[in-house]
């Protein structure tokens, strides 16, 4: 039996935003949040040091159209908002 030890991603050390993608650099992993539409968000986690090429298994009848995205960094919390969702 193969057992893997669970590891938390850790605290967010830094982040970047480019268009509809927010990359979170965490203590133990990288997390990529892609806003596909105001109500559709894809979250991917990578325990390595780089994020592989993007590939979506989502079946959507349209190209990414995230609408208005806003980010608010209060120091101890990062909030990402669309017109329909709030992620923090």
C-alpha positions in Angstrom: 0.0 0.0 0.0 1.3 3.4 -1.0 0.7 6.1 1.6 1.6 9.7 1.1 2.0 12.1 3.9 -0.4 15.1 3.8 1.3 18.5 3.7 -0.4 21.9 4.0 0.5 24.5 1.4 1.4 26.8 4.2 1.0 30.6 4.5 1.0 32.8 1.4 4.4 34.4 1.0 3.7 36.4 -2.1 1.2 36.6 -5.0 1.0 37.8 -8.6 -1.9 38.6 -10.8 -1.8 38.6 -14.6 -5.2 39.1 -16.2 -7.6 36.4 -14.9 -4.8 34.3 -13.2 -3.7 34.8 -9.6 -0.6 32.8 -8.5 -0.1 32.3 -4.8 3.4 31.5 -3.7 3.0 29.6 -0.5 5.5 28.2 2.0 5.2 24.6 0.7 3.5 24.9 -2.7 2.3 27.1 -5.5 -1.4 27.7 -6.0 -2.9 28.9 -9.3 -6.4 30.5 -9.3 -7.9 31.0 -12.7 -11.1 33.0 -13.0 -12.8 31.3 -16.0 -16.1 33.2 -15.7 -17.7 35.3 -12.9 -19.1 32.1 -11.4 -16.4 29.6 -12.5 -13.0 29.4 -10.8 -10.3 26.7 -11.3 -7.8 26.1 -8.5 -4.7 24.1 -9.0 -1.9 23.3 -6.5 1.7 22.3 -7.2 4.1 21.1 -4.6 7.0 21.8 -6.9 8.9 25.0 -7.7 7.1 25.9 -11.0 3.7 25.7 -12.5 3.4 23.4 -15.5 1.8 24.5 -18.8 -1.9 25.2 -18.3 -4.4 22.7 -19.5 -8.1 22.9 -18.7 -10.4 19.9 -18.5 -13.3 22.3 -18.2 -16.0 21.9 -20.8 -17.0 25.5 -21.5 -18.8 26.8 -24.6 -16.8 30.0 -24.6 -13.3 31.4 -24.1 -12.4 32.7 -20.6 -14.5 35.8 -19.8 -14.0 36.5 -16.1 -15.6 40.0 -16.2 -14.5 42.4 -13.6 -11.9 41.0 -11.1 -10.9 42.9 -8.0 -8.3 42.1 -5.4 -8.0 43.4 -1.8 -4.9 42.7 0.3 -5.4 43.6 3.9 -2.0 42.2 5.1 -3.3 39.0 6.7 -6.0 38.2 4.1 -6.2 38.3 0.3 -9.7 38.7 -1.2 -10.4 38.0 -4.8 -13.8 39.0 -6.1 -15.9 38.8 -9.2 -19.5 40.0 -9.7 -20.7 36.6 -8.4 -18.0 35.1 -6.2 -15.7 36.1 -3.3 -12.6 34.0 -2.5 -10.5 34.7 0.6 
